[in-house]
């Protein structure tokens, strides 16, 4: 499996260490040293590690957040509770725990687009999004998301009208954020499970949109 590329400075799992190590804790550095040693000794395959990270980054973790978003799209009362007290609303679906003790949900609208960053390290809502992607932890994203959010979003393919304001939320050890993307048109009457398939990890960070249902239809037709 090839390293995952990123629109932010071309960061990959292989070269991310070069610009991240300066801000890593002693424990993080020890883990990375151990990983390198295990790979060097042939006990661990880098491709296997990448596959595990990919699973937790994109499949297991984000499905929890996708359910939260899909529920908010079809249940106005749940959406209201989510925006007023995200920790409790998310917890009511069984998603809670470390790195998700204090959650805030922010809603995208045609007027405001929200995106999340952690400028100090890599604070991230594990219970709903799983492990943070490499680019989220990278120095270019952490700095440029605040300085030039519109430019960063354009590199992710998120092109917004000039009239749409961008609001950047800085995650901390105390507060983690979940972006509720706008519900795509043409999904009236869809079930919660079906809507979940449109919610991506990036859309819940704010560096992407929910998927267009027409793209799913074209993929399934192939």
C-alpha positions as YAML, in Angstrom:
chain: A
units: angstrom
residues:
- id: 1
  name: UNK
  ca: [0.00, 0.00, 0.00]
- id: 2
  name: UNK
  ca: [1.47, 3.37, -1.01]
- id: 3
  name: UNK
  ca: [1.75, 6.15, 1.56]
- id: 4
  name: UNK
  ca: [-1.33, 8.35, 1.67]
- id: 5
  name: UNK
  ca: [-0.76, 11.70, 0.00]
- id: 6
  name: UNK
  ca: [-2.04, 14.98, 1.37]
- id: 7
  name: UNK
  ca: [-2.89, 18.24, -0.36]
- id: 8
  name: UNK
  ca: [-1.15, 20.08, 2.49]
- id: 9
  name: UNK
  ca: [2.52, 20.18, 1.65]
- id: 10
  name: UNK
  ca: [2.45, 16.67, 0.17]
- id: 11
  name: UNK
  ca: [2.68, 15.07, 3.62]
- id: 12
  name: UNK
  ca: [2.74, 11.28, 3.79]
- id: 13
  name: UNK
  ca: [2.99, 8.76, 6.57]
- id: 14
  name: UNK
  ca: [6.59, 8.18, 5.52]
- id: 15
  name: UNK
  ca: [7.78, 11.79, 5.64]
- id: 16
  name: UNK
  ca: [5.42, 13.23, 8.23]
- id: 17
  name: UNK
  ca: [7.95, 12.54, 10.97]
- id: 18
  name: UNK
  ca: [10.28, 15.15, 9.50]
- id: 19
  name: UNK
  ca: [8.06, 18.08, 10.39]
- id: 20
  name: UNK
  ca: [6.19, 16.64, 13.36]
- id: 21
  name: UNK
  ca: [8.91, 15.44, 15.69]
- id: 22
  name: UNK
  ca: [9.61, 18.89, 17.07]
- id: 23
  name: UNK
  ca: [6.23, 18.99, 18.79]
- id: 24
  name: UNK
  ca: [5.97, 15.38, 19.91]
- id: 25
  name: UNK
  ca: [5.90, 14.26, 23.51]
- id: 26
  name: UNK
  ca: [8.49, 11.86, 24.91]
- id: 27
  name: UNK
  ca: [5.96, 9.02, 24.71]
- id: 28
  name: UNK
  ca: [5.20, 9.77, 21.05]
- id: 29
  name: UNK
  ca: [8.90, 9.79, 20.23]
- id: 30
  name: UNK
  ca: [9.41, 6.47, 22.02]
- id: 31
  name: UNK
  ca: [6.50, 4.91, 20.13]
- id: 32
  name: UNK
  ca: [7.94, 6.03, 16.83]
- id: 33
  name: UNK
  ca: [11.39, 4.79, 17.76]
- id: 34
  name: UNK
  ca: [9.89, 1.42, 18.68]
- id: 35
  name: UNK
  ca: [7.95, 1.29, 15.43]
- id: 36
  name: UNK
  ca: [11.11, 2.01, 13.44]
- id: 37
  name: UNK
  ca: [13.02, -0.67, 15.34]
- id: 38
  name: UNK
  ca: [10.30, -3.29, 14.78]
- id: 39
  name: UNK
  ca: [10.24, -2.50, 11.08]
- id: 40
  name: UNK
  ca: [14.04, -2.61, 10.87]
- id: 41
  name: UNK
  ca: [14.12, -6.03, 12.57]
- id: 42
  name: UNK
  ca: [11.45, -7.34, 10.23]
- id: 43
  name: UNK
  ca: [8.86, -7.98, 12.93]
- id: 44
  name: UNK
  ca: [6.33, -5.58, 11.45]
- id: 45
  name: UNK
  ca: [5.45, -4.81, 7.85]
- id: 46
  name: UNK
  ca: [4.99, -1.08, 7.10]
- id: 47
  name: UNK
  ca: [2.14, -1.96, 4.72]
- id: 48
  name: UNK
  ca: [0.34, -3.80, 7.53]
- id: 49
  name: UNK
  ca: [0.69, -0.78, 9.80]
- id: 50
  name: UNK
  ca: [-0.64, 1.46, 7.05]
- id: 51
  name: UNK
  ca: [-3.63, -0.87, 6.60]
- id: 52
  name: UNK
  ca: [-4.43, -0.75, 10.32]
- id: 53
  name: UNK
  ca: [-4.15, 3.02, 10.44]
- id: 54
  name: UNK
  ca: [-6.30, 3.31, 7.31]
- id: 55
  name: UNK
  ca: [-9.00, 1.16, 8.90]
- id: 56
  name: UNK
  ca: [-9.20, 3.22, 12.06]
- id: 57
  name: UNK
  ca: [-8.82, 6.55, 10.26]
- id: 58
  name: UNK
  ca: [-11.45, 6.04, 7.58]
- id: 59
  name: UNK
  ca: [-13.69, 3.10, 8.47]
- id: 60
  name: UNK
  ca: [-14.23, 2.22, 12.13]
- id: 61
  name: UNK
  ca: [-13.95, 5.63, 13.76]
- id: 62
  name: UNK
  ca: [-15.64, 7.89, 11.20]
- id: 63
  name: UNK
  ca: [-18.68, 5.63, 11.00]
- id: 64
  name: UNK
  ca: [-19.59, 6.74, 14.51]
- id: 65
  name: UNK
  ca: [-19.50, 10.38, 13.51]
- id: 66
  name: UNK
  ca: [-21.39, 9.59, 10.32]
- id: 67
  name: UNK
  ca: [-24.23, 8.15, 12.39]
- id: 68
  name: UNK
  ca: [-24.31, 11.27, 14.54]
- id: 69
  name: UNK
  ca: [-24.52, 13.50, 11.46]
- id: 70
  name: UNK
  ca: [-27.09, 11.33, 9.68]
- id: 71
  name: UNK
  ca: [-29.27, 11.26, 12.80]
- id: 72
  name: UNK
  ca: [-29.13, 15.06, 12.99]
- id: 73
  name: UNK
  ca: [-30.22, 15.28, 9.35]
- id: 74
  name: UNK
  ca: [-33.40, 13.25, 9.86]
- id: 75
  name: UNK
  ca: [-34.27, 14.06, 13.48]
- id: 76
  name: UNK
  ca: [-34.75, 17.80, 14.20]
- id: 77
  name: UNK
  ca: [-35.00, 17.22, 17.95]
- id: 78
  name: UNK
  ca: [-31.69, 15.34, 17.95]
- id: 79
  name: UNK
  ca: [-30.08, 18.04, 15.82]
- id: 80
  name: UNK
  ca: [-31.19, 20.67, 18.35]
- id: 81
  name: UNK
  ca: [-29.72, 18.65, 21.24]
- id: 82
  name: UNK
  ca: [-26.51, 18.06, 19.28]
- id: 83
  name: UNK
  ca: [-25.96, 21.76, 18.69]
- id: 84
  name: UNK
  ca: [-26.84, 22.67, 22.27]
- id: 85
  name: UNK
  ca: [-24.97, 19.88, 24.09]
- id: 86
  name: UNK
  ca: [-22.94, 17.76, 21.73]
- id: 87
  name: UNK
  ca: [-21.31, 15.68, 24.46]
- id: 88
  name: UNK
  ca: [-24.65, 14.46, 25.77]
- id: 89
  name: UNK
  ca: [-26.22, 14.01, 22.32]
- id: 90
  name: UNK
  ca: [-23.25, 12.00, 21.03]
- id: 91
  name: UNK
  ca: [-23.13, 10.00, 24.25]
- id: 92
  name: UNK
  ca: [-26.80, 9.06, 23.84]
- id: 93
  name: UNK
  ca: [-25.76, 7.06, 20.76]
- id: 94
  name: UNK
  ca: [-23.11, 5.23, 22.77]
- id: 95
  name: UNK
  ca: [-20.10, 7.23, 21.58]
- id: 96
  name: UNK
  ca: [-18.05, 8.56, 24.46]
- id: 97
  name: UNK
  ca: [-14.68, 8.16, 26.08]
- id: 98
  name: UNK
  ca: [-11.18, 9.55, 26.05]
- id: 99
  name: UNK
  ca: [-10.65, 12.49, 23.68]
- id: 100
  name: UNK
  ca: [-14.40, 12.99, 23.48]
- id: 101
  name: UNK
  ca: [-15.27, 14.16, 26.98]
- id: 102
  name: UNK
  ca: [-16.17, 17.70, 25.93]
- id: 103
  name: UNK
  ca: [-17.62, 17.93, 22.43]
- id: 104
  name: UNK
  ca: [-19.00, 20.87, 20.49]
- id: 105
  name: UNK
  ca: [-20.90, 20.45, 17.21]
- id: 106
  name: UNK
  ca: [-20.84, 23.26, 14.64]
- id: 107
  name: UNK
  ca: [-23.15, 23.29, 11.64]
- id: 108
  name: UNK
  ca: [-22.25, 24.26, 8.10]
- id: 109
  name: UNK
  ca: [-24.72, 26.46, 6.23]
- id: 110
  name: UNK
  ca: [-24.63, 28.30, 2.90]
- id: 111
  name: UNK
  ca: [-23.49, 31.37, 4.85]
- id: 112
  name: UNK
  ca: [-20.87, 29.79, 7.15]
- id: 113
  name: UNK
  ca: [-18.39, 26.98, 6.59]
- id: 114
  name: UNK
  ca: [-16.64, 25.54, 9.63]
- id: 115
  name: UNK
  ca: [-13.29, 23.77, 9.70]
- id: 116
  name: UNK
  ca: [-11.31, 22.31, 12.60]
- id: 117
  name: UNK
  ca: [-7.62, 22.40, 13.40]
- id: 118
  name: UNK
  ca: [-5.42, 21.86, 16.42]
- id: 119
  name: UNK
  ca: [-2.70, 24.48, 16.24]
- id: 120
  name: UNK
  ca: [-0.71, 23.12, 19.20]
- id: 121
  name: UNK
  ca: [-0.63, 19.38, 18.52]
- id: 122
  name: UNK
  ca: [-3.29, 16.99, 17.22]
- id: 123
  name: UNK
  ca: [-6.34, 17.14, 19.55]
- id: 124
  name: UNK
  ca: [-9.04, 15.17, 17.78]
- id: 125
  name: UNK
  ca: [-12.41, 13.58, 18.72]
- id: 126
  name: UNK
  ca: [-11.48, 9.89, 18.73]
- id: 127
  name: UNK
  ca: [-14.92, 8.51, 19.73]
- id: 128
  name: UNK
  ca: [-16.56, 9.92, 16.60]
- id: 129
  name: UNK
  ca: [-13.71, 10.19, 14.09]
- id: 130
  name: UNK
  ca: [-11.20, 7.53, 15.08]
- id: 131
  name: UNK
  ca: [-7.50, 8.32, 14.63]
- id: 132
  name: UNK
  ca: [-6.44, 11.67, 13.19]
- id: 133
  name: UNK
  ca: [-5.08, 11.59, 9.63]
- id: 134
  name: UNK
  ca: [-1.41, 12.43, 9.11]
- id: 135
  name: UNK
  ca: [-2.15, 15.72, 7.39]
- id: 136
  name: UNK
  ca: [-4.23, 16.91, 10.38]
- id: 137
  name: UNK
  ca: [-1.13, 16.57, 12.57]
- id: 138
  name: UNK
  ca: [1.24, 18.13, 10.05]
- id: 139
  name: UNK
  ca: [2.85, 21.52, 10.67]
- id: 140
  name: UNK
  ca: [1.66, 23.01, 7.33]
- id: 141
  name: UNK
  ca: [-1.99, 22.27, 8.05]
- id: 142
  name: UNK
  ca: [-1.81, 23.40, 11.67]
- id: 143
  name: UNK
  ca: [-0.36, 26.77, 10.69]
- id: 144
  name: UNK
  ca: [-1.98, 27.47, 7.34]
- id: 145
  name: UNK
  ca: [-5.51, 26.51, 8.38]
- id: 146
  name: UNK
  ca: [-5.56, 29.60, 10.57]
- id: 147
  name: UNK
  ca: [-3.60, 31.95, 8.31]
- id: 148
  name: UNK
  ca: [-5.19, 31.02, 4.97]
- id: 149
  name: UNK
  ca: [-8.23, 28.78, 5.53]
- id: 150
  name: UNK
  ca: [-9.75, 29.47, 2.13]
- id: 151
  name: UNK
  ca: [-6.52, 28.57, 0.38]
- id: 152
  name: UNK
  ca: [-6.16, 25.36, 2.41]
- id: 153
  name: UNK
  ca: [-9.74, 24.35, 1.67]
- id: 154
  name: UNK
  ca: [-9.19, 24.92, -2.05]
- id: 155
  name: UNK
  ca: [-6.29, 22.44, -1.91]
- id: 156
  name: UNK
  ca: [-8.74, 19.87, -0.52]
- id: 157
  name: UNK
  ca: [-11.12, 20.64, -3.38]
- id: 158
  name: UNK
  ca: [-13.49, 22.67, -1.21]
- id: 159
  name: UNK
  ca: [-14.30, 25.74, -3.28]
- id: 160
  name: UNK
  ca: [-16.62, 28.17, -1.53]
- id: 161
  name: UNK
  ca: [-18.36, 31.29, -2.82]
- id: 162
  name: UNK
  ca: [-16.71, 34.55, -1.68]
- id: 163
  name: UNK
  ca: [-19.87, 35.32, 0.30]
- id: 164
  name: UNK
  ca: [-19.47, 32.21, 2.47]
- id: 165
  name: UNK
  ca: [-17.62, 33.02, 5.68]
- id: 166
  name: UNK
  ca: [-15.10, 30.51, 7.01]
- id: 167
  name: UNK
  ca: [-14.91, 29.90, 10.73]
- id: 168
  name: UNK
  ca: [-11.88, 28.02, 12.07]
- id: 169
  name: UNK
  ca: [-12.18, 26.17, 15.37]
- id: 170
  name: UNK
  ca: [-9.04, 25.36, 17.32]
- id: 171
  name: UNK
  ca: [-9.35, 22.07, 19.20]
- id: 172
  name: UNK
  ca: [-7.75, 21.85, 22.62]
- id: 173
  name: UNK
  ca: [-7.29, 19.26, 25.34]
- id: 174
  name: UNK
  ca: [-10.53, 20.55, 26.84]
- id: 175
  name: UNK
  ca: [-12.78, 20.89, 23.78]
- id: 176
  name: UNK
  ca: [-13.07, 18.86, 20.56]
- id: 177
  name: UNK
  ca: [-15.22, 19.85, 17.60]
- id: 178
  name: UNK
  ca: [-17.41, 17.97, 15.13]
- id: 179
  name: UNK
  ca: [-18.52, 19.68, 11.93]
- id: 180
  name: UNK
  ca: [-22.05, 18.85, 10.78]
- id: 181
  name: UNK
  ca: [-21.90, 19.15, 6.98]
- id: 182
  name: UNK
  ca: [-24.86, 20.30, 4.96]
- id: 183
  name: UNK
  ca: [-27.22, 17.55, 3.87]
- id: 184
  name: UNK
  ca: [-26.93, 16.96, 0.11]
- id: 185
  name: UNK
  ca: [-29.91, 17.68, -2.11]
- id: 186
  name: UNK
  ca: [-31.81, 14.72, -3.48]
- id: 187
  name: UNK
  ca: [-31.73, 12.70, -0.26]
- id: 188
  name: UNK
  ca: [-35.31, 13.25, 0.85]
- id: 189
  name: UNK
  ca: [-36.75, 10.06, 2.33]
- id: 190
  name: UNK
  ca: [-33.36, 8.40, 2.74]
- id: 191
  name: UNK
  ca: [-32.83, 6.19, 5.78]
- id: 192
  name: UNK
  ca: [-30.25, 7.01, 8.42]
- id: 193
  name: UNK
  ca: [-28.10, 4.10, 7.27]
- id: 194
  name: UNK
  ca: [-28.15, 5.27, 3.69]
- id: 195
  name: UNK
  ca: [-27.36, 8.86, 4.64]
- id: 196
  name: UNK
  ca: [-24.35, 7.65, 6.60]
- id: 197
  name: UNK
  ca: [-22.72, 6.58, 3.34]
- id: 198
  name: UNK
  ca: [-22.57, 10.24, 2.29]
- id: 199
  name: UNK
  ca: [-20.77, 11.47, 5.41]
- id: 200
  name: UNK
  ca: [-16.99, 11.42, 5.12]
- id: 201
  name: UNK
  ca: [-14.31, 11.95, 7.73]
- id: 202
  name: UNK
  ca: [-13.13, 15.10, 5.95]
- id: 203
  name: UNK
  ca: [-16.64, 16.55, 5.86]
- id: 204
  name: UNK
  ca: [-16.76, 16.24, 9.67]
- id: 205
  name: UNK
  ca: [-13.44, 18.10, 9.97]
- id: 206
  name: UNK
  ca: [-14.61, 20.70, 7.49]
- id: 207
  name: UNK
  ca: [-12.04, 19.92, 4.79]
- id: 208
  name: UNK
  ca: [-14.64, 18.28, 2.60]
- id: 209
  name: UNK
  ca: [-18.31, 18.17, 1.71]
- id: 210
  name: UNK
  ca: [-20.76, 15.34, 2.21]
- id: 211
  name: UNK
  ca: [-20.78, 13.16, -0.90]
- id: 212
  name: UNK
  ca: [-23.11, 13.88, -3.78]
- id: 213
  name: UNK
  ca: [-25.68, 11.05, -3.95]
- id: 214
  name: UNK
  ca: [-25.35, 11.05, -7.72]
- id: 215
  name: UNK
  ca: [-21.68, 10.08, -7.41]
- id: 216
  name: UNK
  ca: [-22.66, 7.05, -5.34]
- id: 217
  name: UNK
  ca: [-25.26, 6.07, -7.90]
- id: 218
  name: UNK
  ca: [-22.73, 6.26, -10.72]
- id: 219
  name: UNK
  ca: [-20.20, 4.21, -8.74]
- id: 220
  name: UNK
  ca: [-22.73, 1.46, -7.99]
- id: 221
  name: UNK
  ca: [-23.72, 1.34, -11.64]
- id: 222
  name: UNK
  ca: [-20.17, 0.48, -12.73]
...
